[in-house]
Structure formats: structure tokens, C-alpha cells
Amino acid sequence: MKHLSTSGILELSVPERIQLAEDIWDSLLEVPDAVSLTEDQKVELDRRLESYHLNPQQGSPWQEVKVRIRQRL
């Protein structure tokens, strides 16, 4: 992908900007130690993980959520 300025990013279509945001987010997985969490964030993540373990059928898989979001656009 070519280098995009802020104005260039804003010229992208909404689906292209969503894809760019997803690509950026996914790239963070390559350097997980570079992303630090506050203690409050760690507590919240632990709470959500525990909630998931107690009722794993309650939520929706990311792919389904992404489809619903894109359908609203």
C-alpha cells in the first residue's frame, strides 16, 4: 500500500477506511509487547474473559459482528 496522508485517508471510501483500520489493528499483533495496558484495562479484559468462560454462547464471533457492521453502512 502506498503512503497515505490524513487527507488521502479521508478520501478513501468508508469500506476502504474500515479495511485500513483493520489492517493497522492486525499489524499490532506482530508486536504485542509494544502495546501496554493500564491496570484498569487488564482488570476489564480479565472480567470479560471470565464472562466469556461462564457463557461462551452469549457473544458473537468477530466475523459475524464485522458483517453486521458492514451491512449498516
N, C-alpha and C positions, 0 to 999 in steps of 0.2 A: 504494500500500500504506500502511496506517496505521502509526503509530509503535508499535513493539513493545518492551516491556521484556524483560529477561532471562527473567523468569518467563513472560511471554507467549510468548516464542520456544520455551521448553521445553514449552509446552502444545500447540505445533503437532505434527502427525503427523510421522513420520520423513521421508516423501516431501516434505512441505511444508518441513521444515528443510533437506533436501538442496537443494530448489529455491531457498530463500532464500540458502544458501551459494553456489550457482552464480550467482545474481543479483548478490550482493555481489562475487564474484570477477570477473564480467563487467564490473561497473561500474568496476573498476580499469583496464580497457583505455582508458577515457576520459581517464585522467590518468597515462600511463605514466612520465612524468618524476618523478612524486611517489613512485614505488616505487624505492628504491635497492637495489642488490645489493652484497654483500660481494665481495671479490676471489675468495674460495673459491667462492662461488655462481656467479660469472662463469666460472671455470675449469670447474666441473661442467657448466654449461649448454653451454659450448663442447665439452666431452668428449662429451656426449650428442648434440649436433648432428652432430659428426664421426661418431659411431657410426651415427646415422641415415643420413647420406650414404653410408657404406660399405655399409649393408644396409637400405634403406628398407622392405623387405617384412617385416622381423623383428618390428616392433611392431604395435599395433592402433590404428585410428582412435579418437579420443575418443568418438564416438557409440557405437561397439561396446563400449568399456570402460564407459561410463555404463549401457548396457543390462544388461551382466553384473552390475554393482554393484547395480542396482535389482532384478534377479531374485533376488539373495541375500537381500533384505530380506523 
